[in-house]
């Protein structure tokens, strides 16, 4: 359950990060990288991959915080 704007922001951040991870993995494994004919050096998508993983981790914490807040409010009402 996504709760409010904060939860939605966390979910969207996770989606963006996962899309970046997919793109970087595709670039890393591309035939152009293997042949050495890629425009970008292999280090660029590897660094981007690390950044995207951190994006997913941070967004997951935001989403978890939102869920925890909702759980706390439910406990107060009960």
C-alpha positions in Angstrom: 0.0 0.0 0.0 1.4 3.3 -1.0 0.7 6.0 1.5 0.4 9.6 0.5 2.8 11.8 -1.4 5.9 10.6 0.5 5.1 7.0 -0.3 4.5 7.8 -4.0 7.8 9.7 -4.1 9.6 6.7 -2.7 7.9 4.3 -5.2 8.7 6.6 -8.2 12.3 6.9 -7.0 12.6 3.1 -6.9 11.1 2.8 -10.4 13.5 5.3 -11.8 16.5 3.7 -10.1 15.5 0.2 -11.4 15.1 1.5 -14.9 18.6 3.0 -14.7 19.9 -0.3 -13.4 18.3 -2.1 -16.4 19.8 0.5 -18.9 23.2 0.3 -17.4 23.2 -3.5 -17.3 22.2 -3.5 -21.0 25.0 -1.1 -21.9 27.6 -3.1 -19.8 26.6 -6.3 -21.5 26.2 -4.9 -25.0 28.2 -6.2 -27.9 29.7 -2.8 -28.5 31.3 -3.0 -25.0 32.6 -6.4 -25.7 34.1 -5.4 -29.1 35.4 -2.2 -27.7 33.5 0.0 -30.1 31.3 1.7 -27.5 31.2 5.5 -27.4 31.5 5.4 -23.6 34.2 3.7 -21.6 33.0 0.7 -19.5 33.6 2.6 -16.3 30.8 5.1 -17.0 27.9 2.6 -16.9 29.5 0.9 -14.0 29.6 4.1 -12.0 26.0 4.9 -13.1 25.0 1.4 -12.0 26.3 2.1 -8.5 24.4 5.4 -8.4 21.2 3.8 -9.5 21.5 1.1 -6.9 21.9 3.8 -4.2 18.8 5.6 -5.6 16.8 2.4 -5.2 18.1 1.8 -1.7 17.3 5.4 -0.6 13.9 5.4 -2.2 13.1 2.1 -0.4 13.9 3.7 2.9 11.6 6.6 2.1 8.8 4.2 1.2 9.4 2.1 4.3 9.3 5.2 6.4 5.9 6.1 4.9 4.5 2.6 5.7 5.9 2.8 9.2 4.2 6.1 9.8 0.9 4.7 8.6 1.3 1.7 10.9 1.9 4.0 13.8 -1.3 6.0 13.0 -3.3 2.8 12.8 -1.9 1.7 16.2 -2.9 5.0 17.7 -6.5 4.7 16.4 -6.9 1.1 17.7 
